[in-house]
Amino acid sequence: MPQGPRRPRFYLFVLLVGFLVGGYLNAFLRAMLPDSPTKAFFTYSVSAELGPVPVNLLVVHFTLGPMGVELSLLSLVGVALAYLVARSLF
């Protein structure tokens, strides 16, 4: 198997796909599992938010946000799965 350097776009793509798959898996398990410690463990997530950020460019001004990231165990599992699949394909 070749071990050459990967491009940053490859890793960004893997992270994006992994977080999407993990997010969908997290939402699926929240809807399907009954209230139990298993559901609480697998669907526990940590959120980070960046509030509204005003950008003033003198000619144009706009506000970005609020933006947030929600990280859970299943999103990390999704990233690992996406990496393994991408590594086997490329």
ABEGO torsion letter per residue (X at the ends): XBABBBBAAAAAAAAAAAAAAAAAAAAAAAAABBBBAAAAAAABBBBBBBBBBBBBAGABBBBBOBBBBBBBAAAAAAAAAAAAAAAAAX
